Amino acid sequence: MSAKEPGGPAAAADDSAGARRRGPRPKLLATTNRDIAKLAGVSVVTVSRYFNSPSSVSETLRERLRQTIEQTGYVPSQVARRLASSAGGVVGAVMQNVGSPTFARVVQGITEVLEQNALQLLLASSDYMQDAEARAIRTFLGWHPAALILTRGDHTPDIEALLRGTRIPVVEAWDMVEDRPFHQVGFRQADAGALVARHFIEQGVRRARFILPATSQDVRATRRGEGFALAMRQAGRHAEVVRAQAGDDFLAGEAAVAAWAAEDPASRPRALAFANDNMAVAAILRAPAYAVQVPRDCGVAGFGDAPVATILSPSLTTVRPEPYEIGRAAALAVLALLKRDAGEPAAALRQEVPCALVARASTAMGG
């Protein structure tokens, strides 16, 4: 091997000289907890308690540490904290769609409770896809979180097995499903669908249609459709459940009202129930383009109680869930589970946060 060949003596000397010119690699976190302890005149243990259990540190020491940390710009190493503890100070949560105002309220409720208890939320969005949820869960578990909050009750088989085997609390928020081994906070989707059906029945509707979103992975919308159809049938009425063809909810809503306008008036349904407010809003806004007057010709209802529901003309009848309360309840369930004794049985918690139907002008069909 020549001196100039890769790996030769000259090459090694060049590498060494280059390293000297560049200097030592800077540390990502130049200040350590030992530095903070020395500057504040406290023990390293006290610094650790300040971050992991603030209430166990006196108010005087907390203020001294706060000022020291502010002056130095110190950021605790999450990797070090993870290695020092079987569970970190973070809670992982996977939302179905963080862009949705509904799920944004869930996040708000979770965040407020966790922040008050020195826990940090790590958030992921699955866009209703099981595989995306699976990737997020695996990533979160790699960081040894204190708990997981998930917004679907059906997981891929491998994730289901992984969650059943984990020792950390798992809370399934938003949905209530029978025979689940995990803690649940939310409402029964079928009951929400039945609320709309019973309202239509009170309005004298004998035929109605429930429109699902295009994605079949939104299983909760499917359950609402099933609850709607069952309640209609039990009352001796006719109901059909169809799936939208357009992936975009607004396009799906317009397509639904356009299809309704093209049907035989003698056999078409008297009312349309949509799985979410976006589709229902689009149906109301685009109905005049197809010579359809809501509710005179066709009643329209949605789900979610979006802020726009009250300013539409006609205003939208919808089902109002309580996303903020669900988020708070899920976070409080996490806290309760974290406080239990290690040997205490992990009996599954169940907390229902019911929905309510909000009747507005879009279904005022006059009986």
Secondary structure as a PSIPRED ss2 file (coil, helix, strand):
# PSIPRED VFORMAT (PSIPRED V4.0)

   1 M C   1.000  0.000  0.000
   2 S C   1.000  0.000  0.000
   3 A C   1.000  0.000  0.000
   4 K C   1.000  0.000  0.000
   5 E C   1.000  0.000  0.000
   6 P C   1.000  0.000  0.000
   7 G C   1.000  0.000  0.000
   8 G C   1.000  0.000  0.000
   9 P H   0.000  1.000  0.000
  10 A H   0.000  1.000  0.000
  11 A H   0.000  1.000  0.000
  12 A H   0.000  1.000  0.000
  13 A H   0.000  1.000  0.000
  14 D H   0.000  1.000  0.000
  15 D H   0.000  1.000  0.000
  16 S H   0.000  1.000  0.000
  17 A H   0.000  1.000  0.000
  18 G H   0.000  1.000  0.000
  19 A H   0.000  1.000  0.000
  20 R H   0.000  1.000  0.000
  21 R H   0.000  1.000  0.000
  22 R H   0.000  1.000  0.000
  23 G C   1.000  0.000  0.000
  24 P C   1.000  0.000  0.000
  25 R C   1.000  0.000  0.000
  26 P C   1.000  0.000  0.000
  27 K C   1.000  0.000  0.000
  28 L C   1.000  0.000  0.000
  29 L C   1.000  0.000  0.000
  30 A C   1.000  0.000  0.000
  31 T C   1.000  0.000  0.000
  32 T C   1.000  0.000  0.000
  33 N H   0.000  1.000  0.000
  34 R H   0.000  1.000  0.000
  35 D H   0.000  1.000  0.000
  36 I H   0.000  1.000  0.000
  37 A H   0.000  1.000  0.000
  38 K H   0.000  1.000  0.000
  39 L H   0.000  1.000  0.000
  40 A H   0.000  1.000  0.000
  41 G C   1.000  0.000  0.000
  42 V C   1.000  0.000  0.000
  43 S C   1.000  0.000  0.000
  44 V H   0.000  1.000  0.000
  45 V H   0.000  1.000  0.000
  46 T H   0.000  1.000  0.000
  47 V H   0.000  1.000  0.000
  48 S H   0.000  1.000  0.000
  49 R H   0.000  1.000  0.000
  50 Y H   0.000  1.000  0.000
  51 F H   0.000  1.000  0.000
  52 N H   0.000  1.000  0.000
  53 S C   1.000  0.000  0.000
  54 P H   0.000  1.000  0.000
  55 S H   0.000  1.000  0.000
  56 S H   0.000  1.000  0.000
  57 V C   1.000  0.000  0.000
  58 S C   1.000  0.000  0.000
  59 E H   0.000  1.000  0.000
  60 T H   0.000  1.000  0.000
  61 L H   0.000  1.000  0.000
  62 R H   0.000  1.000  0.000
  63 E H   0.000  1.000  0.000
  64 R H   0.000  1.000  0.000
  65 L H   0.000  1.000  0.000
  66 R H   0.000  1.000  0.000
  67 Q H   0.000  1.000  0.000
  68 T H   0.000  1.000  0.000
  69 I H   0.000  1.000  0.000
  70 E H   0.000  1.000  0.000
  71 Q H   0.000  1.000  0.000
  72 T H   0.000  1.000  0.000
  73 G C   1.000  0.000  0.000
  74 Y C   1.000  0.000  0.000
  75 V C   1.000  0.000  0.000
  76 P C   1.000  0.000  0.000
  77 S C   1.000  0.000  0.000
  78 Q H   0.000  1.000  0.000
  79 V H   0.000  1.000  0.000
  80 A H   0.000  1.000  0.000
  81 R H   0.000  1.000  0.000
  82 R H   0.000  1.000  0.000
  83 L H   0.000  1.000  0.000
  84 A H   0.000  1.000  0.000
  85 S C   1.000  0.000  0.000
  86 S C   1.000  0.000  0.000
  87 A C   1.000  0.000  0.000
  88 G C   1.000  0.000  0.000
  89 G C   1.000  0.000  0.000
  90 V E   0.000  0.000  1.000
  91 V E   0.000  0.000  1.000
  92 G E   0.000  0.000  1.000
  93 A E   0.000  0.000  1.000
  94 V E   0.000  0.000  1.000
  95 M E   0.000  0.000  1.000
  96 Q C   1.000  0.000  0.000
  97 N C   1.000  0.000  0.000
  98 V C   1.000  0.000  0.000
  99 G C   1.000  0.000  0.000
 100 S C   1.000  0.000  0.000
 101 P H   0.000  1.000  0.000
 102 T H   0.000  1.000  0.000
 103 F H   0.000  1.000  0.000
 104 A H   0.000  1.000  0.000
 105 R H   0.000  1.000  0.000
 106 V H   0.000  1.000  0.000
 107 V H   0.000  1.000  0.000
 108 Q H   0.000  1.000  0.000
 109 G H   0.000  1.000  0.000
 110 I H   0.000  1.000  0.000
 111 T H   0.000  1.000  0.000
 112 E H   0.000  1.000  0.000
 113 V H   0.000  1.000  0.000
 114 L H   0.000  1.000  0.000
 115 E H   0.000  1.000  0.000
 116 Q H   0.000  1.000  0.000
 117 N C   1.000  0.000  0.000
 118 A C   1.000  0.000  0.000
 119 L C   1.000  0.000  0.000
 120 Q E   0.000  0.000  1.000
 121 L E   0.000  0.000  1.000
 122 L E   0.000  0.000  1.000
 123 L E   0.000  0.000  1.000
 124 A E   0.000  0.000  1.000
 125 S E   0.000  0.000  1.000
 126 S C   1.000  0.000  0.000
 127 D C   1.000  0.000  0.000
 128 Y C   1.000  0.000  0.000
 129 M C   1.000  0.000  0.000
 130 Q H   0.000  1.000  0.000
 131 D H   0.000  1.000  0.000
 132 A H   0.000  1.000  0.000
 133 E H   0.000  1.000  0.000
 134 A H   0.000  1.000  0.000
 135 R H   0.000  1.000  0.000
 136 A H   0.000  1.000  0.000
 137 I H   0.000  1.000  0.000
 138 R H   0.000  1.000  0.000
 139 T H   0.000  1.000  0.000
 140 F H   0.000  1.000  0.000
 141 L H   0.000  1.000  0.000
 142 G H   0.000  1.000  0.000
 143 W C   1.000  0.000  0.000
 144 H C   1.000  0.000  0.000
 145 P C   1.000  0.000  0.000
 146 A C   1.000  0.000  0.000
 147 A E   0.000  0.000  1.000
 148 L E   0.000  0.000  1.000
 149 I E   0.000  0.000  1.000
 150 L E   0.000  0.000  1.000
 151 T C   1.000  0.000  0.000
 152 R C   1.000  0.000  0.000
 153 G C   1.000  0.000  0.000
 154 D C   1.000  0.000  0.000
 155 H C   1.000  0.000  0.000
 156 T C   1.000  0.000  0.000
 157 P H   0.000  1.000  0.000
 158 D H   0.000  1.000  0.000
 159 I H   0.000  1.000  0.000
 160 E H   0.000  1.000  0.000
 161 A H   0.000  1.000  0.000
 162 L H   0.000  1.000  0.000
 163 L H   0.000  1.000  0.000
 164 R H   0.000  1.000  0.000
 165 G H   0.000  1.000  0.000
 166 T C   1.000  0.000  0.000
 167 R C   1.000  0.000  0.000
 168 I C   1.000  0.000  0.000
 169 P C   1.000  0.000  0.000
 170 V E   0.000  0.000  1.000
 171 V E   0.000  0.000  1.000
 172 E E   0.000  0.000  1.000
 173 A E   0.000  0.000  1.000
 174 W E   0.000  0.000  1.000
 175 D E   0.000  0.000  1.000
 176 M C   1.000  0.000  0.000
 177 V C   1.000  0.000  0.000
 178 E C   1.000  0.000  0.000
 179 D C   1.000  0.000  0.000
 180 R C   1.000  0.000  0.000
 181 P C   1.000  0.000  0.000
 182 F C   1.000  0.000  0.000
 183 H E   0.000  0.000  1.000
 184 Q E   0.000  0.000  1.000
 185 V E   0.000  0.000  1.000
 186 G E   0.000  0.000  1.000
 187 F E   0.000  0.000  1.000
 188 R C   1.000  0.000  0.000
 189 Q H   0.000  1.000  0.000
 190 A H   0.000  1.000  0.000
 191 D H   0.000  1.000  0.000
 192 A H   0.000  1.000  0.000
 193 G H   0.000  1.000  0.000
 194 A H   0.000  1.000  0.000
 195 L H   0.000  1.000  0.000
 196 V H   0.000  1.000  0.000
 197 A H   0.000  1.000  0.000
 198 R H   0.000  1.000  0.000
 199 H H   0.000  1.000  0.000
 200 F H   0.000  1.000  0.000
 201 I H   0.000  1.000  0.000
 202 E H   0.000  1.000  0.000
 203 Q C   1.000  0.000  0.000
 204 G C   1.000  0.000  0.000
 205 V C   1.000  0.000  0.000
 206 R C   1.000  0.000  0.000
 207 R E   0.000  0.000  1.000
 208 A E   0.000  0.000  1.000
 209 R E   0.000  0.000  1.000
 210 F E   0.000  0.000  1.000
 211 I E   0.000  0.000  1.000
 212 L E   0.000  0.000  1.000
 213 P C   1.000  0.000  0.000
 214 A C   1.000  0.000  0.000
 215 T C   1.000  0.000  0.000
 216 S C   1.000  0.000  0.000
 217 Q C   1.000  0.000  0.000
 218 D C   1.000  0.000  0.000
 219 V H   0.000  1.000  0.000
 220 R H   0.000  1.000  0.000
 221 A H   0.000  1.000  0.000
 222 T H   0.000  1.000  0.000
 223 R H   0.000  1.000  0.000
 224 R H   0.000  1.000  0.000
 225 G H   0.000  1.000  0.000
 226 E H   0.000  1.000  0.000
 227 G H   0.000  1.000  0.000
 228 F H   0.000  1.000  0.000
 229 A H   0.000  1.000  0.000
 230 L H   0.000  1.000  0.000
 231 A H   0.000  1.000  0.000
 232 M H   0.000  1.000  0.000
 233 R H   0.000  1.000  0.000
 234 Q H   0.000  1.000  0.000
 235 A C   1.000  0.000  0.000
 236 G C   1.000  0.000  0.000
 237 R C   1.000  0.000  0.000
 238 H E   0.000  0.000  1.000
 239 A E   0.000  0.000  1.000
 240 E E   0.000  0.000  1.000
 241 V E   0.000  0.000  1.000
 242 V E   0.000  0.000  1.000
 243 R E   0.000  0.000  1.000
 244 A C   1.000  0.000  0.000
 245 Q C   1.000  0.000  0.000
 246 A C   1.000  0.000  0.000
 247 G C   1.000  0.000  0.000
 248 D C   1.000  0.000  0.000
 249 D H   0.000  1.000  0.000
 250 F H   0.000  1.000  0.000
 251 L H   0.000  1.000  0.000
 252 A H   0.000  1.000  0.000
 253 G H   0.000  1.000  0.000
 254 E H   0.000  1.000  0.000
 255 A H   0.000  1.000  0.000
 256 A H   0.000  1.000  0.000
 257 V H   0.000  1.000  0.000
 258 A H   0.000  1.000  0.000
 259 A H   0.000  1.000  0.000
 260 W H   0.000  1.000  0.000
 261 A H   0.000  1.000  0.000
 262 A H   0.000  1.000  0.000
 263 E C   1.000  0.000  0.000
 264 D C   1.000  0.000  0.000
 265 P C   1.000  0.000  0.000
 266 A C   1.000  0.000  0.000
 267 S C   1.000  0.000  0.000
 268 R C   1.000  0.000  0.000
 269 P C   1.000  0.000  0.000
 270 R C   1.000  0.000  0.000
 271 A E   0.000  0.000  1.000
 272 L E   0.000  0.000  1.000
 273 A E   0.000  0.000  1.000
 274 F E   0.000  0.000  1.000
 275 A C   1.000  0.000  0.000
 276 N C   1.000  0.000  0.000
 277 D H   0.000  1.000  0.000
 278 N H   0.000  1.000  0.000
 279 M H   0.000  1.000  0.000
 280 A H   0.000  1.000  0.000
 281 V H   0.000  1.000  0.000
 282 A H   0.000  1.000  0.000
 283 A H   0.000  1.000  0.000
 284 I H   0.000  1.000  0.000
 285 L H   0.000  1.000  0.000
 286 R H   0.000  1.000  0.000
 287 A H   0.000  1.000  0.000
 288 P H   0.000  1.000  0.000
 289 A H   0.000  1.000  0.000
 290 Y H   0.000  1.000  0.000
 291 A C   1.000  0.000  0.000
 292 V C   1.000  0.000  0.000
 293 Q C   1.000  0.000  0.000
 294 V C   1.000  0.000  0.000
 295 P C   1.000  0.000  0.000
 296 R C   1.000  0.000  0.000
 297 D C   1.000  0.000  0.000
 298 C C   1.000  0.000  0.000
 299 G E   0.000  0.000  1.000
 300 V E   0.000  0.000  1.000
 301 A E   0.000  0.000  1.000
 302 G E   0.000  0.000  1.000
 303 F E   0.000  0.000  1.000
 304 G C   1.000  0.000  0.000
 305 D C   1.000  0.000  0.000
 306 A C   1.000  0.000  0.000
 307 P H   0.000  1.000  0.000
 308 V H   0.000  1.000  0.000
 309 A H   0.000  1.000  0.000
 310 T H   0.000  1.000  0.000
 311 I C   1.000  0.000  0.000
 312 L C   1.000  0.000  0.000
 313 S C   1.000  0.000  0.000
 314 P C   1.000  0.000  0.000
 315 S C   1.000  0.000  0.000
 316 L C   1.000  0.000  0.000
 317 T E   0.000  0.000  1.000
 318 T E   0.000  0.000  1.000
 319 V E   0.000  0.000  1.000
 320 R E   0.000  0.000  1.000
 321 P C   1.000  0.000  0.000
 322 E C   1.000  0.000  0.000
 323 P H   0.000  1.000  0.000
 324 Y H   0.000  1.000  0.000
 325 E H   0.000  1.000  0.000
 326 I H   0.000  1.000  0.000
 327 G H   0.000  1.000  0.000
 328 R H   0.000  1.000  0.000
 329 A H   0.000  1.000  0.000
 330 A H   0.000  1.000  0.000
 331 A H   0.000  1.000  0.000
 332 L H   0.000  1.000  0.000
 333 A H   0.000  1.000  0.000
 334 V H   0.000  1.000  0.000
 335 L H   0.000  1.000  0.000
 336 A H   0.000  1.000  0.000
 337 L H   0.000  1.000  0.000
 338 L H   0.000  1.000  0.000
 339 K H   0.000  1.000  0.000
 340 R C   1.000  0.000  0.000
 341 D C   1.000  0.000  0.000
 342 A C   1.000  0.000  0.000
 343 G C   1.000  0.000  0.000
 344 E C   1.000  0.000  0.000
 345 P C   1.000  0.000  0.000
 346 A C   1.000  0.000  0.000
 347 A C   1.000  0.000  0.000
 348 A C   1.000  0.000  0.000
 349 L C   1.000  0.000  0.000
 350 R E   0.000  0.000  1.000
 351 Q E   0.000  0.000  1.000
 352 E E   0.000  0.000  1.000
 353 V C   1.000  0.000  0.000
 354 P C   1.000  0.000  0.000
 355 C C   1.000  0.000  0.000
 356 A E   0.000  0.000  1.000
 357 L E   0.000  0.000  1.000
 358 V E   0.000  0.000  1.000
 359 A C   1.000  0.000  0.000
 360 R C   1.000  0.000  0.000
 361 A H   0.000  1.000  0.000
 362 S H   0.000  1.000  0.000
 363 T H   0.000  1.000  0.000
 364 A C   1.000  0.000  0.000
 365 M C   1.000  0.000  0.000
 366 G C   1.000  0.000  0.000
 367 G C   1.000  0.000  0.000
